[in-house]
């Protein structure tokens, strides 16, 4: 571990557990979702970029989920923390009262690997 050497093995295990709970889509499910127009039409796009932040995150999540524990690096752990935070905050909003299944709220969460309809 480099600069973040303060993180213990126990903290790393807890983060991996939280990430696995937050990301309830398999890599193949997420990849298929990221190819859809609905996935590509939601989220914030940073100035000068063409792909939404959540869409970029989804591609990163797929890569992380395909790694072994020993292959995870500090950038992966940082992204895992970001994903857990995003999913917790946005899932807690509860989404729209009607047609949650076809809402931008759900689509955005799915870009981050979490399908709230599961």
Helices and strands as residue ranges (DSSP letters): H 9-22, H 27-34, H 37-40, H 53-65, G 69-71, H 74-92, G 100-102, H 104-111
